[in-house]
């Protein structure tokens, strides 16, 4: 299934750029807050794009991202490597410049060596992303092999999946020897309903302490503008299931999104609606990411 707002543009035409004038959020942002999912796209002269790729990014730079974090009052970040590049060099290099305040999520296959995982670990990588929502079953063929290789490093597997698929996939995930992180609120169509069996599986895994979930990308579910009321029941259900296993993220720079581009300050302010309790918000913004990604408290 493709994104509800996937742009129908040629692959060599850049995506829409993010809002480069972030608004300061109206909620109090505690020290040590973390954006747990963003992408950095380096200069293609230094980091060539794959010839066959799903999109071409906008010109948003790492300096633009740092500016957004500063305005929002966010001190930490998790950079997720994207599949349009060869290898993990873009993310590796920005982690080297972060003074330990950023972590990374790699893209790896089953052939990765222990030496390579150790090199990435030293740079600040803490997990591997798999993308069955877009690549379908092919992206899970090495899942168990990768999990066995990263387990000694304390890394996790991060899944961009459609929660409806958990009806058949959840038991396989439960057997993995590593932590599991689910992207973007489970990223299923909101009209499937909170009573969908797949979403119930996600809630059950949270209850069991078997997974984490990212409260991110509400703009990709069909509501045209913030505050995305159709997403509210899903966010609240996830937080109620396991407030100690939810983290928040911008998904900056919102690549391959063709709808109304949200301001990242507005996205952060959604937490006041989703999570009215300031103490729980601190867990989601600070304490939970510190545990998951190994930040000092």
ZABA-305813 format. One record per residue: residue in one letter; x, y negated, z of N, C-alpha, C, CB in turn. Coordinates in steps of 0.2 Angstrom, whole numbers, plus 5000, padded with zeros to 4 digits. Each point is the difference from the previous one (the first is absolute). Last residue first. Glycine has a CB too. Layout:
REM ZABA-305813
AXYZXYZXYZXYZ
...
END
This chain:
REM ZABA-305813
X510649495156499549975003500249935004499450115001
X501650024976500249995008499449965002501250004999
X498450164980500349945002500149995007499349954990
X499950244995500650005004500349935001500250114996
X497749984993500549984996500749995004499249954992
X498750115018500050044994500649994996498849995000
X500849895021500150085001500150034993499249995010
X500449784989500650015004500150085001499949895006
X498050034985500650004995500750025003499349924993
X498850065022500050064996500550004995498850005002
X501149815012500250065003500050064996499549955010
X499849834981500750005003500250075002499849885003
X498050064986500549964997500750015002499249914999
X498950215010500150014993500549964997498850025000
X500849955023500250074999500150014992499450045010
X499749764997500750005001500350074999499949915008
X497850064990500349974995500850005001499049934997
X499650145020500150054995500349974994499050055005
X500649805012500550055003500150064995499749975011
X498749854985500749984999500550055002499649885001
X497850174990500449995007500749994998499350085005
X499049954978499949945004500549995006498850004996
X501250124979500350025007499949945005500950084995
X498349904982500150085001500150025007500450004988
X499549775007499450034999500050075001499749914992
X502349975010499549975005499350034999500749905000
X501050154984500150045006499549985005501250024997
X499049864982499550055001500150055006500050004987
X501649835007499449975004499450065000500349884998
X501650154988500250015007499449985005501249984997
X498649984980500050075001500250025007500350024989
X499749755004499350035000500050075002499649914992
X502549995003499749985007499350025001500849904999
X500250144980500250055005499949985007500950034993
X497649924985500649975003500250045006499649894997
X499250214980500049975007500649975002499250095002
X499749944973500650015004499949985007500749994989
X497450104993500249945004500650025004498849965000
X501250224982499449965003500249935003499450115002
X502050084988499749954995499449965003500450084991
X502050075015499449985003499749954995500350035012
X501950084989499550044996499349985003500850094997
X501049855020500150024993499450034997501250015003
X499449865019499450024998500050024992499549925009
X502550035005499649944997499450024997501149954999
X499150135023500349954996500450034995500049925009
X498650185009500150024993500249954996499150085002
X500549915023499749954995500050044993500549905006
X499350215020500449984994499749964995500650115002
X499350045025499749954995500549984995499349955009
X500150285008500449944999499749964994501050075004
X498350145015499849964994500649945000498750025001
X501050165016500250024994499849964994500050125005
X499349855018500750015001500450024994499850025012
X497849964990500349935000500750005000499049965005
X499150224988500750005003500349934999500150124997
X497549924998500350075001500650005003499450034990
X499649765005499750035006500350075001499049934998
X501749954983500349985007499750035006500249894994
X498950174985500750025000500349985007500150004987
X497849925007500050075002500750035001498950014993
X500849774999499850005008500050085002499349894999
X501150054978500649985004499850015008500349924991
X498050134993500650054999500649985005499650024988
X498449845010499950065003500650055000498849984998
X501449814990500050005007499950065004499649884998
X500350064978500650045002500050015008500749964990
X497749914997499950074999500650055002499349974990
X500749785011499650035005499950084999499449895001
X502349914992499950074998499650045004501150004995
X499549755006500350055005499850084998499949915009
X500949954973500050015007499349985003501349995001
X498650084974500349955004500050025007499849914991
X499250234991500449954996500549965005499050004991
X500350265012499749945002500449944997499750055011
X501050184985499449984996499749935003499850124997
X502350005010499450055001499449974997500550045010
X501849874993500050044995499450055000501250005000
X499549835016499849974994499950044994500649905004
X500250165019499350004999499849974994499949995012
X502450084997499750004993499350005000501050064997
X500150025026500249964995499650014994501250015004
X499450105020499449964999500349954995499550025011
X501450244993500249924999499349974999501250034995
X499450205020499749974994500249934999499050085001
X501850195010499949925001499749984994501049995007
X499050275005500249954995500049935002499650084991
X500050125023500350034994500249954995499450115003
X499349885019500749985000500450024994499949995012
X497750044992500450065002500749975001499350084994
X499049784999499850025006500650055003498749984997
X501549954980500249955005499850025007499849924991
X499550224993500750015000500349945005500050054988
X497749965007500250055004500750015001499050064996
X500149774989499949995007500250055005499149934996
X501150124981500449955002499949985007500149954989
X498450195002500650045001500649955002499650084992
X498349835003499950035006500750045001498750014999
X501049894980500249955005499950035007499649914993
X499950244990500749985000500249955005499950034988
X497850035009500450055004500749994999499150084998
X499149725002500250054995500550055004500049914991
X498849895018499850075002500350054995499049965005
X501249804993500450025006499850085002500149885003
X499650024971499750005006500550035006498950014994
X501149944981500050075002499750015007501050024992
X499549764997499350034999499950085001499849914992
X502349965009499649995006499350034999500649905002
X501650204987499549954998499549995006500150034988
X502450045018499550034996499449954999500350125004
X502049885009499949984993499550044996501249965000
X499950035024499850064996499849994993499650045011
X501349785003499350025003499850074997499749885002
X502550044992499449964997499450025002500749974991
X501350215012500049934997499349975000501050024994
X500150175022499650004995499949924998499450115004
X502550075009499749935000499650004993501049955007
X500250255011499749984993499749935001499750124998
X502450055014499449965001499849984993500549955010
X500750284991500249935001499349965002501050024992
X499250225001500449995006500249935001500550124998
X497250004990500749974998500449995007499549944989
X498250145008500550055001500749974999499250084996
X498749795001500150025007500650055001498849985001
X500549964977500449955003500150015007499549924992
X499250234996500750004998500449955003499650054989
X498149955015500350065004500850014997498850055001
X499849784989500249985007500350065003499049935001
X500150054976500749995001500250005007500049944990
X497750085000500450064998500749995003499350024990
X499249815015499650065001500450064999499049944997
X501849844999500250045006499650065001500449895005
X499349954977500450064999500250045006500449944989
X498449845011499650064998500450064999499249924995
X501949885010499850045006499550054998500249905007
X501850014977499249985001499850055005499949964988
X502749955011499550054998499349975000500850095004
X502049875001499449964996499650054997500849904998
X501050145023499650024995499549954997500150115005
X502449955010499449954999499750024994500749915006
X501050225013499750004993499449955000500450124997
X501949875020499350034999499850004992499749955011
X502750075007499649974995499350024999501149984994
X500950105020499449975003499649954995500750005011
X501350154985500149935001499449965003500750014990
X499350235005500549995005500249925001500450114996
X497949964987499850015007500549995005499250084996
X500949914979500049945004499850015007499749944990
X500450244995500649974999500049945005500250044988
X497850095010500650045003500649965000499450104997
X498849814991499949995007500550045004498849994997
X501350024979500249945003499949995007499749954989
X499550245001500750005000500349945002500050074991
X497749955007500250045006500850005000499050084999
X499949814983499849975006500350045006499049964995
X501150054980500650015004499849985007500749974990
X497650024994500350064998500650015005499650004988
X498849815009500050045006500450065000498949955003
X500649894979500449965005500150045007499649904994
X499150184987500750004998500449975006499750004988
X497950005012500350065003500750004999499050064999
X500049704996499650065002500550065002499249964991
X501249795004500350064996499750065001501149945002
X498049875009500149984993500450054996500149895004
X499350155019499449974997500149984993499749965011
X502050155002499550044997499449964997500450105007
X502149855002499449964998499550044996500849904999
X501450085021499750044995499349974998500650105004
X501849825011499349994998499850054994500149885003
X501750115019500050014993499250004998501050075000
X500749835022499550044998500150014992499349975010
X502049895004499750045005499550044998500349915008
X502049914986499550044998499750055005500549994988
X501549865014499449985003499450044997500549895002
X502050134994499749944998499449985003500650024989
X500350195015500549955003499849934998500950095000
X497950094991499850005007500549945003499650125000
X500849954978499449965000499849985007499750054989
X502150105008500249934997499449965001500850054992
X498850175013500449975005500249934998500450115004
X498550024980499549985005500449975006499350094997
X502050004986499749944998499549985005500150044988
X501150155016500449945000499749944998500950084998
X498050135001500049985007500449935000499950125005
X499049934972500550035004499949975007500850024990
X497350024990500449955003500550045005499149914999
X499150174985500750024999500549955005499750044988
X497849955010500250065004500850014999498950054999
X500349704998499750074998500350055004499849964988
X499649765016500550065000499750064997500749955009
X499049774999499750054995500650054999499249914995
X500549925028500350024994499550044995501150005006
X498949805014499750074999500250014993499049985007
X502049855014499850024993499750075000500949934996
X499549835022500150074999499850024992499850025013
X501149755003499650034995500150074999500049904994
X501249955021499349985001499550034995500449905005
X502150114996499750055004499349995001501050025006
X500449844981500250005007499650045004500449884999
X499550084976499549985005500250005007499250054992
X501950014986500049935002499549985005500449984989
X499850245003500749995002500149925002500450094992
X497650004998500150025007500649985003499350104998
X500349874979499649955004500150025008499249974990
X501750184994500449935000499649955004500550024989
X498550195007500650015004500349935001500250124995
X497949894991499950005007500650015005498950054997
X501449964979499749945002499949995008499550004988
X501350215002500549955001499749935002500750064992
X498550185003499849965006500449945001499650105005
X499850064971500350005007499749955005501150044995
X498449904981500450065001500350005007500250014988
X497449865006500849995000500350075000499949895006
X497750074997500249974993500850004999498949935000
X499750155020500250044995500249984993499350075006
X501049825020499550014995500350044995499449905002
X501050065026500350004993499550024995501150045005
X498649835019499850074997500349994992498950025008
X501549855018500050004992500050064997500749905001
X498749975024500150074997500049994992499650065011
X500849765011499750024994500250074998500049884996
X500049905025500250064997499650024994500450035012
X499249775000500750005001500350074997499949935010
X497949884988500150075000500850015000498950034994
X499549775004500350015006500250085001499349905004
X499849964977499550055003500350015007499650054990
X501849834995499349965001499650045005500149944989
X501950175004500149945005499449965002501149994995
X498850184988500150035007500149955005500550104995
X499449834982499450035003500050025007499750034988
X502349925001499649945002499350025003500749934991
X500750245001500349975006499649945002501150054998
X498450044981499850045005500249985007500050094992
X500849794989499349995001499750045006499949974987
X502350075007500049945003499249985001501149974996
X499450224991500150015007500049945004500750104997
X497949884981500750025002500050025007500549924991
X497750074986500149995007500750025003498750015001
X500350004976500649975001500149985008500049964988
X498450255002500049924999500749985002498849995002
X500950274989499949955005500049934998500450085008
X498950144978500649965001499849955005500450014988
X498750265007499949925000500649975000498950015006
X500950234993499349985000499949935000499950105007
X502250044981499849985006499249985000501249965003
X501150124981499350025001499849995008500150094991
X502049835003499649994994499350025000501150024994
X500249905028500050064996499649984994500050085010
X501449735002499450045000500050064996499449895002
X502849985010499650014994499350045001501150004993
X500649845021499650065002499650024994500049985012
X501449844986500450035005499750075001500449905005
X498549954981500750004997500450055004499949884995
X497950075012500150054995500650014997498849994998
X500649905026500249984994500150064995500549895005
X498150175017500649964998500049984993500650075009
X497449995009500250014993500649964999498850034996
X499850085026500449954998500250024993500549975012
X497450085006500450024995500449944998499250094996
X499350005027500249954995500450034995499849905008
X499050165017500050034993500149944996499350105003
X500649885021500250074999500050034993499650015012
X500849765004499650014994500250074998499949884996
X500250025030500350034994499550004994500850075008
X499949795018499550034995500350024994499249935004
X501849975016500250064998499550034995500650025011
X498549795005500750014998500150084998500449905008
X497150014989500550015006500750014997499150055007
X498849804984500450054998500550025005499849974988
X497649915011500750005003500450064998499649935010
X498449964974500150045006500749995003499250084996
X500249814984499649975006500150045006499249954992
X502650044986499450035003499749975006500450114996
X500949784982500250025007499350035003500949915002
X499650104972499749955005500250035007499049974992
X502350044982499650045006499849955005500750104998
X500149894977499849955005499750035006500049914991
X500550204988500649985003500049955005500550034989
X497950185000499949935002500749985004498750015001
X501650184981499649995006499949925001500550115005
X499649994970500449995006499649995006500849944993
X498750224985499849935003500549995006498850014996
X502250154986499450005004499949935002500250125004
X501149924973500150005008499350005003501149944999
X499550184978499749945002500049995007499349994989
X501350214999500549955000499849935001500650084992
X497950115007500550015005500549955000499750124999
X497849824992500650034998500550015006499849964988
X497750015020500549964996500650054998499749895006
X498150115009500150044994500449954995498850065002
X501049985027500049954994500150044993500549915007
X498350175017500750014996499949964994500150115004
X498449925016500249944997500650004996499449945009
X499750255002499449974998500149934996499450055010
X502350164989499849945004499449974998501249985003
X499150274989500449945000499749955004500350024989
X499750265011499649945000500449945000499150065006
END
